[in-house]
C-alpha cells in the first residue's frame, strides 16, 4: 500500500513484477507433450533422422561434414567448398531453411581443426526426411552457383 511497504525475503524480494506465468504454463505443456511421445522414442527418431541426413548430405558435391561420430546429437556441421558459410546460411534462409552459420561460439575449437566457420542444421523430432531432402536440394542448388 502507499502507507506501508512489506518486503518478501530473498529471493522473492529481488523479483520485479509478476512472474512469467505464460512461459511456465507453456513449459508445462511442452513437457507433457514430450512425455507423451517418450524420450526414448524421440532419441531413436532423431538418431535415425541424423543417419538419413548424414547419408544424403554426403551426396552433395564439395560438402564436407565436420564431426561424424556415430553416436552424437542430431546436429550436422559442414562446409561447402568455394562457398562462404555465412552466405550459404543466407541462401538457405531464402529457401525457408533455418540453419546457424559461423563459429557457433566455438571459435577456438574450430581454429584447432583449421576452420573459421561452418553451417549447422539441427534436427529435432519435428523434422522429417522431407525436410532433409529440401536441405540437400537447396545445397545442390548452391553448388551450382558461385559467390
Backbone as JSON Lines, residues from 0, in Angstrom:
{"i":0,"aa":"X","n":[0.85,-1.19,0.0],"ca":[0.0,0.0,0.0],"c":[0.88,1.24,0.0]}
{"i":1,"aa":"X","n":[0.26,2.39,-0.12],"ca":[1.02,3.63,-0.07],"c":[1.49,3.94,1.35]}
{"i":2,"aa":"X","n":[0.8,3.39,2.34],"ca":[1.14,3.68,3.72],"c":[2.3,2.84,4.24]}
{"i":3,"aa":"X","n":[2.41,1.63,3.74],"ca":[3.42,0.72,4.29],"c":[3.91,-0.24,3.21]}
{"i":4,"aa":"X","n":[5.19,-0.5,3.2],"ca":[5.78,-1.46,2.27],"c":[6.3,-2.64,3.07]}
{"i":5,"aa":"X","n":[5.92,-3.84,2.64],"ca":[6.39,-5.06,3.29],"c":[7.18,-5.84,2.24]}
{"i":6,"aa":"X","n":[8.43,-6.1,2.54],"ca":[9.3,-6.81,1.6],"c":[9.28,-8.3,1.87]}
{"i":7,"aa":"X","n":[9.32,-9.08,0.82],"ca":[9.48,-10.52,0.91],"c":[10.93,-10.83,1.29]}
{"i":8,"aa":"X","n":[11.17,-12.04,1.7],"ca":[12.54,-12.48,1.92],"c":[13.17,-12.85,0.58]}
{"i":9,"aa":"X","n":[14.5,-12.97,0.56],"ca":[15.15,-13.37,-0.69],"c":[14.75,-14.8,-1.05]}
{"i":10,"aa":"X","n":[14.65,-15.2,-2.3],"ca":[14.96,-14.42,-3.5],"c":[13.79,-13.6,-4.03]}
{"i":11,"aa":"X","n":[12.57,-13.84,-3.49],"ca":[11.4,-13.13,-4.0],"c":[11.56,-11.61,-3.93]}
{"i":12,"aa":"X","n":[12.29,-11.14,-2.93],"ca":[12.5,-9.7,-2.75],"c":[13.1,-9.05,-4.0]}
{"i":13,"aa":"X","n":[13.86,-9.8,-4.76],"ca":[14.59,-9.23,-5.89],"c":[13.88,-9.42,-7.23]}
{"i":14,"aa":"X","n":[12.71,-10.0,-7.22],"ca":[11.95,-10.2,-8.45],"c":[11.0,-9.04,-8.67]}
{"i":15,"aa":"X","n":[11.09,-8.43,-9.83],"ca":[10.24,-7.28,-10.15],"c":[8.99,-7.75,-10.88]}
{"i":16,"aa":"X","n":[7.85,-7.34,-10.43],"ca":[6.61,-7.63,-11.15],"c":[6.16,-9.07,-11.03]}
{"i":17,"aa":"X","n":[5.17,-9.38,-11.81],"ca":[4.58,-10.72,-11.83],"c":[5.48,-11.67,-12.6]}
{"i":18,"aa":"X","n":[5.62,-12.86,-12.09],"ca":[6.42,-13.86,-12.78],"c":[5.86,-14.18,-14.15]}
{"i":19,"aa":"X","n":[6.67,-14.79,-14.99],"ca":[6.28,-15.1,-16.36],"c":[5.4,-16.35,-16.37]}
{"i":20,"aa":"X","n":[4.14,-16.14,-16.07],"ca":[3.19,-17.25,-15.93],"c":[2.97,-17.96,-17.26]}
{"i":21,"aa":"X","n":[2.83,-17.21,-18.34],"ca":[2.56,-17.82,-19.64],"c":[3.67,-18.79,-20.04]}
{"i":22,"aa":"X","n":[4.92,-18.4,-19.82],"ca":[6.03,-19.31,-20.16],"c":[6.03,-20.55,-19.28]}
{"i":23,"aa":"X","n":[5.68,-20.39,-18.01],"ca":[5.63,-21.55,-17.12],"c":[4.54,-22.52,-17.58]}
{"i":24,"aa":"X","n":[3.4,-22.01,-17.97],"ca":[2.32,-22.86,-18.47],"c":[2.75,-23.52,-19.79]}
{"i":25,"aa":"X","n":[3.38,-22.75,-20.67],"ca":[3.86,-23.3,-21.94],"c":[4.9,-24.39,-21.73]}
{"i":26,"aa":"X","n":[5.81,-24.16,-20.79],"ca":[6.82,-25.17,-20.49],"c":[6.15,-26.45,-19.98]}
{"i":27,"aa":"X","n":[5.16,-26.3,-19.13],"ca":[4.44,-27.47,-18.64],"c":[3.78,-28.25,-19.77]}
{"i":28,"aa":"X","n":[3.16,-27.54,-20.7],"ca":[2.52,-28.19,-21.85],"c":[3.56,-28.89,-22.72]}
{"i":29,"aa":"X","n":[4.7,-28.24,-22.92],"ca":[5.77,-28.85,-23.72],"c":[6.29,-30.12,-23.06]}
{"i":30,"aa":"X","n":[6.46,-30.08,-21.75],"ca":[6.93,-31.27,-21.04],"c":[5.91,-32.4,-21.12]}
{"i":31,"aa":"X","n":[4.63,-32.06,-21.0],"ca":[3.58,-33.08,-21.15],"c":[3.63,-33.7,-22.55]}
{"i":32,"aa":"X","n":[3.83,-32.86,-23.57],"ca":[3.88,-33.33,-24.96],"c":[5.05,-34.29,-25.17]}
{"i":33,"aa":"X","n":[6.22,-33.89,-24.7],"ca":[7.41,-34.72,-24.87],"c":[7.26,-36.02,-24.07]}
{"i":34,"aa":"X","n":[6.7,-35.92,-22.88],"ca":[6.5,-37.11,-22.06],"c":[5.52,-38.08,-22.72]}
{"i":35,"aa":"X","n":[4.49,-37.55,-23.37],"ca":[3.52,-38.41,-24.05],"c":[4.15,-39.17,-25.21]}
{"i":36,"aa":"X","n":[5.08,-38.53,-25.9],"ca":[5.78,-39.2,-27.0],"c":[6.8,-40.19,-26.44]}
{"i":37,"aa":"X","n":[7.56,-39.75,-25.45],"ca":[8.58,-40.58,-24.83],"c":[9.97,-40.19,-25.29]}
{"i":38,"aa":"X","n":[10.86,-39.97,-24.34],"ca":[12.22,-39.55,-24.66],"c":[12.96,-40.6,-25.48]}
{"i":39,"aa":"X","n":[12.74,-41.87,-25.19],"ca":[13.42,-42.92,-25.96],"c":[12.96,-42.92,-27.41]}
{"i":40,"aa":"X","n":[11.67,-42.71,-27.62],"ca":[11.13,-42.65,-28.99],"c":[11.72,-41.45,-29.72]}
{"i":41,"aa":"X","n":[11.78,-40.31,-29.04],"ca":[12.34,-39.1,-29.65],"c":[13.81,-39.31,-29.97]}
{"i":42,"aa":"X","n":[14.57,-39.87,-29.04],"ca":[16.01,-40.08,-29.26],"c":[16.24,-41.02,-30.44]}
{"i":43,"aa":"X","n":[15.46,-42.09,-30.53],"ca":[15.61,-43.04,-31.63],"c":[15.27,-42.37,-32.97]}
{"i":44,"aa":"X","n":[14.18,-41.61,-32.99],"ca":[13.77,-40.92,-34.22],"c":[14.84,-39.93,-34.66]}
{"i":45,"aa":"X","n":[15.33,-39.12,-33.73],"ca":[16.35,-38.14,-34.08],"c":[17.63,-38.81,-34.56]}
{"i":46,"aa":"X","n":[17.99,-39.93,-33.95],"ca":[19.19,-40.65,-34.41],"c":[18.99,-41.18,-35.83]}
{"i":47,"aa":"X","n":[17.83,-41.77,-36.09],"ca":[17.55,-42.29,-37.43],"c":[17.53,-41.16,-38.46]}
{"i":48,"aa":"X","n":[16.98,-40.02,-38.08],"ca":[16.97,-38.86,-38.98],"c":[18.39,-38.36,-39.23]}
{"i":49,"aa":"X","n":[19.22,-38.37,-38.2],"ca":[20.62,-37.97,-38.35],"c":[21.35,-38.91,-39.31]}
{"i":50,"aa":"X","n":[21.12,-40.19,-39.19],"ca":[21.75,-41.17,-40.1],"c":[21.3,-40.88,-41.53]}
{"i":51,"aa":"X","n":[20.01,-40.67,-41.72],"ca":[19.48,-40.36,-43.06],"c":[20.12,-39.08,-43.6]}
{"i":52,"aa":"X","n":[20.16,-38.04,-42.78],"ca":[20.71,-36.76,-43.22],"c":[22.19,-36.89,-43.55]}
{"i":53,"aa":"X","n":[22.92,-37.63,-42.74],"ca":[24.35,-37.81,-43.0],"c":[24.57,-38.48,-44.35]}
{"i":54,"aa":"X","n":[23.8,-39.53,-44.61],"ca":[23.93,-40.23,-45.9],"c":[23.57,-39.31,-47.07]}
{"i":55,"aa":"X","n":[22.48,-38.57,-46.93],"ca":[22.03,-37.69,-48.02],"c":[23.02,-36.55,-48.26]}
{"i":56,"aa":"X","n":[23.53,-35.98,-47.19],"ca":[24.41,-34.82,-47.36],"c":[25.75,-35.19,-47.97]}
{"i":57,"aa":"X","n":[26.17,-36.41,-47.78],"ca":[27.44,-36.83,-48.39],"c":[27.33,-36.9,-49.91]}
{"i":58,"aa":"X","n":[26.13,-36.79,-50.46],"ca":[25.96,-36.81,-51.91],"c":[26.08,-35.42,-52.53]}
{"i":59,"aa":"X","n":[26.21,-34.39,-51.7],"ca":[26.31,-33.01,-52.21],"c":[27.77,-32.76,-52.59]}
{"i":60,"aa":"X","n":[28.04,-32.41,-53.85],"ca":[29.42,-32.16,-54.28],"c":[30.06,-31.02,-53.48]}
{"i":61,"aa":"X","n":[31.27,-31.27,-52.99],"ca":[32.02,-30.24,-52.29],"c":[31.64,-30.05,-50.83]}
{"i":62,"aa":"X","n":[30.69,-30.84,-50.33],"ca":[30.27,-30.71,-48.94],"c":[31.14,-31.6,-48.06]}
{"i":63,"aa":"X","n":[31.69,-31.02,-47.0],"ca":[32.48,-31.77,-46.04],"c":[31.79,-31.7,-44.69]}
{"i":64,"aa":"X","n":[31.42,-32.87,-44.16],"ca":[30.83,-32.92,-42.83],"c":[31.92,-32.78,-41.79]}
{"i":65,"aa":"X","n":[31.64,-32.02,-40.75],"ca":[32.58,-31.82,-39.65],"c":[32.0,-32.53,-38.43]}
{"i":66,"aa":"X","n":[32.66,-33.58,-37.98],"ca":[32.16,-34.33,-36.84],"c":[31.22,-35.42,-37.28]}
{"i":67,"aa":"X","n":[31.75,-36.62,-37.4],"ca":[30.94,-37.72,-37.94],"c":[30.85,-38.9,-36.97]}
{"i":68,"aa":"X","n":[30.93,-38.64,-35.68],"ca":[30.81,-39.73,-34.7],"c":[29.47,-40.43,-34.87]}
{"i":69,"aa":"X","n":[29.45,-41.75,-34.76],"ca":[28.18,-42.46,-34.96],"c":[27.14,-42.18,-33.88]}
{"i":70,"aa":"X","n":[27.56,-41.91,-32.67],"ca":[26.64,-41.6,-31.57],"c":[26.86,-40.15,-31.16]}
{"i":71,"aa":"X","n":[25.96,-39.28,-31.58],"ca":[26.09,-37.86,-31.26],"c":[24.72,-37.21,-31.33]}
{"i":72,"aa":"X","n":[24.67,-35.97,-30.91],"ca":[23.43,-35.21,-31.02],"c":[23.07,-35.03,-32.49]}
{"i":73,"aa":"X","n":[21.82,-34.77,-32.75],"ca":[21.35,-34.67,-34.15],"c":[21.65,-33.29,-34.73]}
{"i":74,"aa":"X","n":[22.92,-32.98,-34.78],"ca":[23.42,-31.72,-35.32],"c":[24.48,-32.06,-36.37]}
{"i":75,"aa":"X","n":[24.4,-31.41,-37.51],"ca":[25.37,-31.63,-38.58],"c":[26.07,-30.31,-38.89]}
{"i":76,"aa":"X","n":[27.37,-30.29,-38.76],"ca":[28.14,-29.12,-39.17],"c":[28.84,-29.46,-40.47]}
{"i":77,"aa":"X","n":[28.91,-28.47,-41.37],"ca":[29.56,-28.75,-42.65],"c":[30.12,-27.48,-43.25]}
{"i":78,"aa":"X","n":[31.01,-27.69,-44.21],"ca":[31.5,-26.61,-45.07],"c":[31.17,-27.0,-46.5]}
{"i":79,"aa":"X","n":[31.11,-26.0,-47.35],"ca":[30.81,-26.23,-48.77],"c":[31.93,-25.56,-49.56]}
{"i":80,"aa":"X","n":[32.73,-26.37,-50.25],"ca":[33.89,-25.86,-50.99],"c":[33.54,-24.66,-51.86]}
{"i":81,"aa":"X","n":[34.35,-23.6,-51.73],"ca":[34.18,-22.43,-52.57],"c":[33.04,-21.52,-52.15]}
{"i":82,"aa":"X","n":[32.42,-21.79,-51.01],"ca":[31.28,-21.0,-50.55],"c":[31.5,-20.56,-49.11]}
{"i":83,"aa":"X","n":[31.27,-19.3,-48.85],"ca":[31.35,-18.75,-47.5],"c":[30.18,-19.29,-46.67]}
{"i":84,"aa":"X","n":[30.47,-19.75,-45.47],"ca":[29.43,-20.34,-44.63],"c":[28.28,-19.38,-44.35]}
{"i":85,"aa":"X","n":[28.6,-18.11,-44.11],"ca":[27.54,-17.12,-43.86],"c":[26.64,-16.98,-45.08]}
{"i":86,"aa":"X","n":[27.24,-16.97,-46.26],"ca":[26.45,-16.83,-47.49],"c":[25.58,-18.07,-47.73]}
{"i":87,"aa":"X","n":[26.11,-19.24,-47.41],"ca":[25.31,-20.46,-47.53],"c":[24.12,-20.38,-46.58]}
{"i":88,"aa":"X","n":[24.37,-19.92,-45.36],"ca":[23.28,-19.76,-44.4],"c":[22.2,-18.82,-44.89]}
{"i":89,"aa":"X","n":[22.62,-17.7,-45.47],"ca":[21.66,-16.73,-46.02],"c":[20.87,-17.33,-47.19]}
{"i":90,"aa":"X","n":[21.57,-18.06,-48.04],"ca":[20.9,-18.68,-49.19],"c":[19.87,-19.71,-48.73]}
{"i":91,"aa":"X","n":[20.22,-20.49,-47.72],"ca":[19.28,-21.47,-47.19],"c":[18.09,-20.77,-46.54]}
{"i":92,"aa":"X","n":[18.35,-19.66,-45.87],"ca":[17.26,-18.89,-45.27],"c":[16.27,-18.43,-46.33]}
{"i":93,"aa":"X","n":[16.79,-18.0,-47.47],"ca":[15.9,-17.57,-48.55],"c":[15.03,-18.72,-49.06]}
{"i":94,"aa":"X","n":[15.48,-19.94,-48.84],"ca":[14.71,-21.13,-49.24],"c":[13.8,-21.61,-48.1]}
{"i":95,"aa":"X","n":[13.8,-20.87,-47.0],"ca":[12.95,-21.25,-45.86],"c":[13.56,-22.31,-44.97]}
{"i":96,"aa":"X","n":[14.88,-22.48,-45.04],"ca":[15.57,-23.5,-44.26],"c":[16.41,-22.79,-43.19]}
{"i":97,"aa":"X","n":[16.12,-23.09,-41.94],"ca":[16.8,-22.45,-40.82],"c":[18.05,-23.23,-40.44]}
{"i":98,"aa":"X","n":[19.18,-22.56,-40.46],"ca":[20.45,-23.13,-40.01],"c":[21.2,-22.06,-39.24]}
{"i":99,"aa":"X","n":[22.26,-22.45,-38.58],"ca":[23.19,-21.49,-38.0],"c":[24.43,-21.5,-38.89]}
{"i":100,"aa":"X","n":[25.06,-20.35,-39.0],"ca":[26.3,-20.26,-39.78],"c":[27.27,-19.37,-39.02]}
{"i":101,"aa":"X","n":[28.52,-19.8,-38.96],"ca":[29.52,-19.02,-38.25],"c":[30.4,-19.93,-37.42]}
{"i":102,"aa":"X","n":[30.89,-19.39,-36.3],"ca":[31.77,-20.2,-35.45],"c":[31.03,-20.8,-34.25]}
{"i":103,"aa":"X","n":[29.74,-20.52,-34.1],"ca":[28.87,-21.17,-33.1],"c":[29.41,-21.05,-31.68]}
{"i":104,"aa":"X","n":[30.01,-19.92,-31.37],"ca":[30.59,-19.68,-30.04],"c":[31.65,-20.74,-29.7]}
{"i":105,"aa":"X","n":[32.27,-21.3,-30.71],"ca":[33.28,-22.34,-30.51],"c":[34.5,-22.06,-31.38]}
{"i":106,"aa":"X","n":[34.85,-20.78,-31.51],"ca":[35.94,-20.38,-32.39],"c":[37.26,-21.09,-32.09]}
{"i":107,"aa":"X","n":[37.65,-21.24,-30.82],"ca":[38.94,-21.91,-30.57],"c":[38.98,-23.34,-31.09]}
{"i":108,"aa":"X","n":[37.9,-24.1,-30.91],"ca":[37.94,-25.49,-31.38],"c":[37.88,-25.56,-32.9]}
{"i":109,"aa":"X","n":[37.12,-24.64,-33.51],"ca":[37.1,-24.62,-34.98],"c":[38.5,-24.32,-35.51]}
{"i":110,"aa":"X","n":[39.15,-23.33,-34.92],"ca":[40.51,-23.0,-35.38],"c":[41.47,-24.17,-35.16]}
{"i":111,"aa":"X","n":[41.26,-24.91,-34.09],"ca":[42.1,-26.09,-33.82],"c":[42.02,-27.07,-34.98]}
{"i":112,"aa":"X","n":[40.85,-27.12,-35.63],"ca":[40.66,-28.02,-36.76],"c":[40.83,-27.3,-38.1]}
{"i":113,"aa":"X","n":[41.39,-26.09,-38.06],"ca":[41.67,-25.36,-39.29],"c":[40.47,-24.74,-39.96]}
{"i":114,"aa":"X","n":[39.44,-24.46,-39.19],"ca":[38.21,-23.88,-39.74],"c":[37.92,-22.53,-39.1]}
{"i":115,"aa":"X","n":[37.25,-21.68,-39.83],"ca":[36.79,-20.41,-39.27],"c":[35.28,-20.41,-39.06]}
{"i":116,"aa":"X","n":[34.56,-21.16,-39.88],"ca":[33.1,-21.17,-39.78],"c":[32.55,-22.43,-40.42]}
{"i":117,"aa":"X","n":[31.37,-22.82,-39.98],"ca":[30.64,-23.92,-40.59],"c":[29.17,-23.52,-40.7]}
{"i":118,"aa":"X","n":[28.43,-24.33,-41.41],"ca":[26.97,-24.22,-41.46],"c":[26.45,-25.38,-40.61]}
{"i":119,"aa":"X","n":[25.41,-25.12,-39.81],"ca":[24.96,-26.15,-38.88],"c":[23.43,-26.26,-38.82]}
{"i":120,"aa":"X","n":[22.86,-27.22,-39.53],"ca":[21.44,-27.52,-39.3],"c":[21.31,-28.42,-38.07]}
{"i":121,"aa":"X","n":[20.28,-28.18,-37.3],"ca":[19.98,-29.02,-36.14],"c":[18.67,-29.75,-36.43]}
{"i":122,"aa":"X","n":[18.67,-31.04,-36.21],"ca":[17.49,-31.86,-36.48],"c":[16.78,-32.18,-35.17]}
{"i":123,"aa":"X","n":[15.46,-32.15,-35.19],"ca":[14.68,-32.46,-34.0],"c":[13.53,-33.38,-34.37]}
{"i":124,"aa":"X","n":[12.77,-33.81,-33.38],"ca":[11.71,-34.78,-33.63],"c":[10.57,-34.21,-34.45]}
{"i":125,"aa":"X","n":[10.55,-32.91,-34.66],"ca":[9.52,-32.33,-35.53],"c":[10.0,-32.18,-36.97]}
{"i":126,"aa":"X","n":[11.25,-32.54,-37.24],"ca":[11.75,-32.54,-38.62],"c":[11.45,-33.88,-39.27]}
{"i":127,"aa":"X","n":[11.5,-33.88,-40.6],"ca":[11.19,-35.09,-41.36],"c":[12.27,-35.35,-42.4]}
{"i":128,"aa":"X","n":[12.21,-36.51,-43.01],"ca":[13.11,-36.81,-44.13],"c":[12.88,-35.83,-45.27]}
{"i":129,"aa":"X","n":[11.65,-35.38,-45.45],"ca":[11.36,-34.38,-46.49],"c":[12.09,-33.07,-46.2]}
{"i":130,"aa":"X","n":[12.22,-32.7,-44.93],"ca":[12.99,-31.5,-44.58],"c":[14.46,-31.68,-44.97]}
{"i":131,"aa":"X","n":[15.0,-32.86,-44.7],"ca":[16.39,-33.15,-45.06],"c":[16.54,-33.1,-46.58]}
{"i":132,"aa":"X","n":[15.6,-33.67,-47.3],"ca":[15.66,-33.66,-48.76],"c":[15.62,-32.23,-49.3]}
{"i":133,"aa":"X","n":[14.81,-31.37,-48.67],"ca":[14.75,-29.96,-49.09],"c":[16.09,-29.28,-48.84]}
{"i":134,"aa":"X","n":[16.73,-29.58,-47.72],"ca":[18.05,-29.03,-47.42],"c":[19.06,-29.48,-48.47]}
{"i":135,"aa":"X","n":[19.07,-30.76,-48.78],"ca":[20.02,-31.29,-49.77],"c":[19.77,-30.67,-51.14]}
{"i":136,"aa":"X","n":[18.53,-30.52,-51.53],"ca":[18.21,-29.88,-52.82],"c":[18.7,-28.45,-52.85]}
{"i":137,"aa":"X","n":[18.49,-27.72,-51.77],"ca":[18.94,-26.33,-51.71],"c":[20.47,-26.25,-51.74]}
{"i":138,"aa":"X","n":[21.13,-27.19,-51.1],"ca":[22.6,-27.2,-51.13],"c":[23.11,-27.53,-52.52]}
{"i":139,"aa":"X","n":[22.47,-28.46,-53.19],"ca":[22.86,-28.78,-54.57],"c":[22.72,-27.54,-55.46]}
{"i":140,"aa":"X","n":[21.66,-26.78,-55.24],"ca":[21.47,-25.54,-55.98],"c":[22.62,-24.58,-55.72]}
{"i":141,"aa":"X","n":[23.07,-24.5,-54.47],"ca":[24.18,-23.61,-54.12],"c":[25.48,-24.04,-54.77]}
{"i":142,"aa":"X","n":[25.69,-25.34,-54.91],"ca":[26.95,-25.8,-55.51],"c":[27.03,-25.43,-56.98]}
{"i":143,"aa":"X","n":[25.89,-25.12,-57.58],"ca":[25.9,-24.73,-58.99],"c":[26.09,-23.22,-59.15]}
{"i":144,"aa":"X","n":[26.17,-22.5,-58.02],"ca":[26.34,-21.04,-58.07],"c":[27.69,-20.66,-57.51]}
{"i":145,"aa":"X","n":[28.21,-19.57,-57.98],"ca":[29.44,-19.01,-57.42],"c":[29.09,-17.69,-56.74]}
{"i":146,"aa":"X","n":[29.81,-17.39,-55.67],"ca":[29.56,-16.13,-54.95],"c":[30.59,-15.11,-55.33]}
